[in-house]
Amino acid sequence: MTQRRSDIVIGIIIIVMVVGVFWMAFSLFRAPADGDMSFSGSGDVVILAVEGMIADPEPFLNQLKQFRDRKDVKAIVIRIESPGGMVAASQEMYEAIKRAREGEKPVIASMGSIAASGGYYIALGADSIVANPGTLTGSIGVLMDFPQVTKMMNKIGIEFHSVTSGPLKNAGSPYKEWDEETRGYYKSIVMNTYEQFVEVVAFERKMDMNEARDLADGRVFTGEQAFQYGLIDRMGGLYDAVQMAARMAGIPGEPTTITPARRHIRLWDILFGDLEQVVNHFSQAPLLEYRYQ
């Protein structure tokens, strides 16, 4: 009887601890993200960061709009440290940067260690692109990943049946063997999105489509190579990008800068930082990405 009561007490303690951990993680997960905060500091040039995988453009779009409309900010520098990400998110950010540059304020893209694929795509929206000689950039191309679990299901004796309205309705399902029709179907989507990328490169870098296509075979370039191929405008670091923005805005002397506060690292990010990517990777919905590797 005593042992049973002890087991019950231990069980209650474990349940309370688990609930407490999940409550804390959920609370931190709901913490404000980048772009949800307002910034009251003043300066001539604002430095907006694009970091990591490009998936949710909203925080960046909110920040860009806020500082584009501020009278005290004379120029904008987009600091990019990203291997790329979702196609539509990259396109939204590119269009927003392009609209900002068409206003009165110059917009400069500054590439850090990596600004590839979708990271390069969004840089194309700026007035000018600056990269370090050792920056990894380019990777102009598209990919879609499809997990395949049919062999594993066959081994353990599981069958998965679908009733669809058409032969391509469940194309790409991880539970269905691929055939040439499915491969051709998704290849057409990838190539259509690829052509969109190439068109933007050709337009923004003032290249012939064939010239842009020759560079758009998925390979990455160093900043030095990208400069030689005409994919960027000059080599330099963040300081050089700020100075360029200040000169283009007609700011005399040494410009002052604003760097919006970055999102604090949350417990959810530490414990489950890759969970969303894993879930997406094994979901039935394929991801269309401008992403390096």
C-alpha positions as CSV (number, residue, x, y, z in Angstrom):
1,M,0.0,0.0,0.0
2,T,2.9,2.3,0.9
3,Q,4.7,1.5,-2.3
4,R,1.5,2.2,-4.4
5,R,1.0,5.6,-2.6
6,S,4.7,6.5,-3.3
7,D,4.3,5.6,-6.9
8,I,1.2,7.9,-7.1
9,V,3.1,10.8,-5.6
10,I,6.0,10.3,-7.9
11,G,3.6,10.2,-10.9
12,I,1.9,13.4,-9.8
13,I,5.3,15.1,-9.5
14,I,6.4,14.0,-12.9
15,I,3.1,15.2,-14.5
16,V,3.4,18.6,-12.8
17,M,7.0,18.9,-14.0
18,V,6.1,18.0,-17.6
19,V,3.2,20.5,-17.6
20,G,5.4,23.2,-16.2
21,V,8.1,22.6,-18.9
22,F,5.5,22.7,-21.7
23,W,3.9,25.8,-20.3
24,M,7.2,27.6,-20.1
25,A,8.2,26.5,-23.6
26,F,4.8,27.6,-24.9
27,S,5.1,31.0,-23.2
28,L,8.5,31.6,-24.7
29,F,7.4,30.3,-28.1
30,R,4.7,33.0,-28.1
31,A,7.3,35.8,-27.3
32,P,7.2,38.7,-29.8
33,A,9.2,38.0,-33.0
34,D,11.4,40.4,-35.0
35,G,9.4,43.2,-36.4
36,D,6.7,43.1,-33.7
37,M,8.5,45.7,-31.6
38,S,8.8,49.5,-32.2
39,F,12.2,51.2,-32.0
40,S,12.6,54.8,-30.8
41,G,16.3,55.3,-31.5
42,S,17.3,57.7,-34.2
43,G,20.0,57.6,-36.8
44,D,20.9,58.3,-40.5
45,V,21.2,54.7,-41.7
46,V,19.2,51.7,-40.4
47,I,20.7,48.2,-40.6
48,L,18.1,45.5,-41.1
49,A,19.2,41.8,-40.6
50,V,18.0,38.8,-42.7
51,E,19.4,35.8,-40.9
52,G,19.0,32.0,-41.3
53,M,16.4,30.2,-43.4
54,I,13.9,32.4,-45.2
55,A,10.5,31.2,-44.3
56,D,8.3,33.9,-42.7
57,P,8.8,37.3,-44.4
58,E,6.3,39.2,-42.2
59,P,8.7,40.4,-39.4
60,F,11.2,41.7,-42.0
61,L,8.4,43.3,-44.1
62,N,7.1,45.1,-40.9
63,Q,10.5,46.4,-40.1
64,L,11.3,47.6,-43.6
65,K,8.0,49.5,-43.8
66,Q,8.5,51.1,-40.4
67,F,11.9,52.5,-41.3
68,R,11.1,53.3,-44.9
69,D,8.4,55.7,-43.5
70,R,10.5,57.3,-40.8
71,K,11.7,60.8,-41.6
72,D,14.9,60.6,-39.6
73,V,16.2,57.5,-41.5
74,K,17.9,58.6,-44.7
75,A,19.1,55.2,-46.0
76,I,18.6,51.4,-45.5
77,V,21.2,48.6,-45.4
78,I,20.0,45.0,-45.6
79,R,22.5,42.8,-43.9
80,I,22.1,39.2,-45.3
81,E,23.3,36.0,-43.6
82,S,21.1,33.4,-45.2
83,P,21.4,30.3,-47.4
84,G,18.0,31.1,-48.8
85,G,14.6,29.4,-48.2
86,M,11.0,29.4,-49.4
87,V,10.4,30.7,-52.9
88,A,7.3,32.8,-52.2
89,A,8.9,34.4,-49.0
90,S,12.0,35.3,-50.9
91,Q,9.9,36.9,-53.7
92,E,7.9,38.9,-51.2
93,M,11.0,40.3,-49.6
94,Y,12.6,41.1,-52.9
95,E,9.5,43.0,-54.0
96,A,9.4,44.9,-50.7
97,I,13.0,45.9,-51.0
98,K,12.5,46.9,-54.6
99,R,9.5,49.2,-53.6
100,A,11.7,50.7,-50.8
101,R,14.5,51.5,-53.3
102,E,12.0,53.2,-55.6
103,G,11.3,55.7,-52.8
104,E,13.6,58.5,-51.7
105,K,15.9,56.4,-49.6
106,P,18.8,54.4,-51.1
107,V,18.8,50.7,-50.2
108,I,22.1,48.7,-50.1
109,A,22.4,44.9,-49.7
110,S,25.4,43.8,-47.6
111,M,26.3,40.2,-47.7
112,G,28.0,38.5,-44.8
113,S,29.4,34.9,-44.8
114,I,26.6,33.5,-47.0
115,A,23.9,35.1,-49.1
116,A,23.0,32.4,-51.5
117,S,19.9,31.3,-53.5
118,G,17.0,33.1,-51.8
119,G,19.5,35.2,-49.9
120,Y,20.9,36.4,-53.3
121,Y,17.3,36.8,-54.7
122,I,16.3,39.3,-52.1
123,A,19.6,41.2,-52.5
124,L,18.6,41.8,-56.1
125,G,16.0,44.2,-54.9
126,A,18.5,46.7,-53.6
127,D,20.1,49.7,-55.4
128,S,23.5,48.1,-55.0
129,I,25.0,44.8,-53.7
130,V,28.1,44.7,-51.5
131,A,29.8,41.4,-50.6
132,N,33.0,40.3,-48.9
133,P,35.6,38.6,-51.1
134,G,34.9,35.4,-49.2
135,T,31.2,35.6,-49.1
136,L,29.3,32.6,-50.5
137,T,26.6,33.8,-52.9
138,G,24.9,32.8,-56.1
139,S,23.4,29.2,-56.0
140,I,20.8,30.5,-58.4
141,G,18.4,27.6,-58.7
142,V,15.3,25.8,-57.3
143,L,14.9,22.5,-55.5
144,M,12.0,20.5,-54.1
145,D,12.6,17.6,-51.6
146,F,10.3,14.6,-51.5
147,P,10.7,12.0,-48.8
148,Q,9.9,8.4,-49.9
149,V,8.7,5.8,-47.4
150,T,7.2,3.1,-49.7
151,K,10.1,0.7,-49.2
152,M,9.9,0.9,-45.5
153,M,6.1,0.5,-45.5
154,N,6.5,-2.6,-47.7
155,K,8.9,-4.1,-45.3
156,I,6.6,-3.7,-42.3
157,G,3.5,-4.7,-44.2
158,I,1.6,-1.3,-44.3
159,E,-0.4,-0.3,-47.3
160,F,-1.7,3.3,-47.9
161,H,-4.6,3.8,-50.3
162,S,-5.8,7.1,-51.8
163,V,-8.9,8.0,-53.7
164,T,-8.2,11.1,-55.9
165,S,-10.1,13.1,-58.4
166,G,-7.2,13.0,-60.9
167,P,-3.9,11.1,-61.5
168,L,-1.8,14.0,-60.3
169,K,-3.8,15.0,-57.2
170,N,-1.6,13.0,-54.9
171,A,1.6,13.2,-57.0
172,G,4.7,13.4,-54.8
173,S,3.1,11.6,-51.9
174,P,5.7,9.8,-49.8
175,Y,3.3,6.7,-49.9
176,K,3.3,6.4,-53.7
177,E,6.0,5.2,-56.0
178,W,7.3,7.8,-58.5
179,D,6.7,7.4,-62.2
180,E,7.8,9.5,-65.2
181,E,4.5,11.5,-65.3
182,T,5.0,12.6,-61.6
183,R,8.7,13.4,-62.2
184,G,7.8,15.5,-65.3
185,Y,5.0,17.2,-63.5
186,Y,7.2,18.5,-60.7
187,K,10.1,19.2,-63.0
188,S,7.8,21.6,-64.9
189,I,7.1,23.5,-61.6
190,V,10.7,23.6,-60.7
191,M,11.8,24.9,-64.1
192,N,9.0,27.5,-64.2
193,T,10.2,28.9,-60.8
194,Y,13.8,28.7,-62.0
195,E,13.0,30.8,-65.0
196,Q,11.4,33.4,-62.7
197,F,14.7,33.6,-60.8
198,V,16.7,33.9,-64.0
199,E,14.5,36.6,-65.3
200,V,15.0,38.7,-62.1
201,V,18.8,38.2,-62.3
202,A,18.9,39.2,-65.9
203,F,16.7,42.3,-65.3
204,E,18.4,43.5,-62.1
205,R,21.9,42.8,-63.2
206,K,21.3,44.1,-66.8
207,M,22.3,40.8,-68.4
208,D,21.2,38.9,-71.4
209,M,18.9,35.9,-70.4
210,N,21.4,33.4,-71.8
211,E,24.2,35.0,-69.9
212,A,22.2,34.9,-66.7
213,R,21.2,31.3,-67.4
214,D,24.8,30.3,-67.8
215,L,25.5,31.5,-64.3
216,A,22.3,29.9,-62.9
217,D,23.3,26.3,-62.7
218,G,23.1,26.1,-59.0
219,R,26.8,26.7,-58.2
220,V,27.9,29.1,-55.5
221,F,30.5,31.8,-56.1
222,T,32.8,33.7,-53.8
223,G,32.2,37.4,-53.5
224,E,35.2,38.0,-55.7
225,Q,33.9,35.6,-58.4
226,A,30.4,37.2,-58.2
227,F,32.0,40.6,-58.7
228,Q,33.9,39.3,-61.8
229,Y,30.6,37.8,-63.2
230,G,28.6,41.0,-62.6
231,L,26.4,39.5,-59.9
232,I,27.3,42.1,-57.3
233,D,28.4,45.7,-57.5
234,R,31.5,46.0,-55.3
235,M,33.4,44.1,-52.6
236,G,33.4,45.3,-49.0
237,G,32.0,44.7,-45.6
238,L,29.1,46.1,-43.6
239,Y,31.0,49.3,-42.9
240,D,31.5,49.9,-46.6
241,A,27.8,49.3,-47.3
242,V,26.9,51.9,-44.6
243,Q,29.3,54.4,-46.1
244,M,27.9,53.8,-49.6
245,A,24.3,54.2,-48.3
246,A,25.3,57.5,-46.6
247,R,27.0,58.9,-49.7
248,M,24.0,58.0,-51.8
249,A,21.7,59.7,-49.3
250,G,23.8,62.8,-49.2
251,I,24.6,62.4,-45.5
252,P,27.6,64.6,-44.5
253,G,30.4,63.3,-42.2
254,E,30.2,60.0,-40.4
255,P,26.7,58.5,-40.5
256,T,24.9,57.3,-37.3
257,T,23.2,53.9,-37.5
258,I,20.2,52.1,-36.0
259,T,20.3,48.4,-35.5
260,P,16.9,47.1,-34.4
261,A,17.1,44.7,-31.4
262,R,17.2,41.1,-32.4
263,R,14.9,38.4,-31.1
264,H,16.1,36.8,-27.9
265,I,16.9,33.1,-28.1
266,R,13.9,31.2,-26.6
267,L,13.8,27.9,-24.9
268,W,11.6,26.6,-27.7
269,D,14.3,27.5,-30.2
270,I,16.9,25.6,-28.2
271,L,14.9,22.5,-27.6
272,F,12.9,22.3,-30.8
273,G,14.7,24.6,-33.2
274,D,14.8,22.0,-36.0
275,L,11.4,20.5,-35.3
276,E,9.5,22.5,-37.8
277,Q,11.9,21.8,-40.6
278,V,11.8,18.0,-39.8
279,V,8.0,18.1,-39.8
280,N,7.9,20.0,-43.1
281,H,10.5,17.7,-44.6
282,F,8.3,14.6,-43.9
283,S,5.0,16.2,-44.7
284,Q,3.1,15.4,-47.9
285,A,3.3,19.0,-49.1
286,P,6.6,19.5,-51.0
287,L,8.6,22.7,-50.3
288,L,9.5,24.8,-53.3
289,E,12.8,26.5,-52.3
290,Y,15.5,28.9,-53.4
291,R,18.0,27.3,-51.0
292,Y,21.7,26.4,-51.0
293,Q,22.0,22.7,-50.3
